[in-house]
C-alpha cells in the first residue's frame, strides 16, 4: 500500500512539516514554511520527497519509474 503522508525536513533551517504527497505528479519544488526557502531535489532524485522526506514519492514506492 502506498503511503501518501511524508514528513519533509528543510536542509537549510531544519523546519519539519508533514505533507500529503501528490499522486498524479512528482513535486519538484517545495516552499519551506520555516524560512521561505524553495527546495529542489538533490541530483539524481526525482522530487523533493525523495530527497528530504521520510517516505519517497508514490511512483517510487510502487517500484515504478518516477514521473520526472
C-alpha positions in Angstrom: 0.0 0.0 0.0 1.3 3.4 -0.9 1.8 5.9 1.9 0.7 9.4 0.9 1.9 11.3 4.1 5.5 12.1 4.4 7.5 14.4 6.8 9.8 16.7 4.9 12.7 18.4 6.6 14.3 21.6 5.2 18.1 21.1 4.9 18.7 24.8 5.3 16.8 25.6 8.5 15.6 22.3 9.9 11.9 23.1 9.7 9.8 19.9 9.7 6.4 19.6 8.1 4.1 16.6 7.4 2.5 16.9 4.0 0.3 14.8 1.7 2.2 13.9 -1.5 0.5 14.3 -4.9 -0.3 11.1 -6.7 -0.5 12.5 -10.2 2.9 14.1 -10.4 6.2 14.4 -8.7 6.7 17.6 -6.7 9.9 19.2 -8.0 9.6 22.4 -5.8 8.7 22.8 -2.2 8.3 26.1 -0.3 9.7 25.7 3.2 7.4 27.3 5.8 10.4 27.9 8.1 12.5 30.4 6.1 10.5 30.5 2.8 13.4 28.6 1.1 12.4 26.9 -2.1 13.7 23.3 -2.1 14.6 21.4 -5.2 15.6 17.7 -5.4 19.1 16.6 -5.0 20.9 15.5 -8.2 19.6 12.0 -9.2 16.4 12.3 -7.2 13.1 12.9 -9.0 11.4 15.1 -6.3 11.7 16.8 -3.0 10.1 13.9 -1.2 12.7 11.5 -2.4 15.5 14.0 -1.3 14.3 15.4 2.0 11.3 13.4 3.4 10.7 10.3 5.4 8.7 8.5 2.7 9.6 8.6 -1.0 7.1 9.7 -3.7 4.2 7.3 -4.7 5.8 6.2 -8.0 9.0 5.2 -6.3 7.0 3.3 -3.5 5.2 1.4 -6.3 8.5 0.4 -7.8 7.7 2.3 -11.0 9.8 4.8 -12.9 9.4 8.2 -11.4 7.4 10.8 -13.2 10.2 13.3 -13.5 
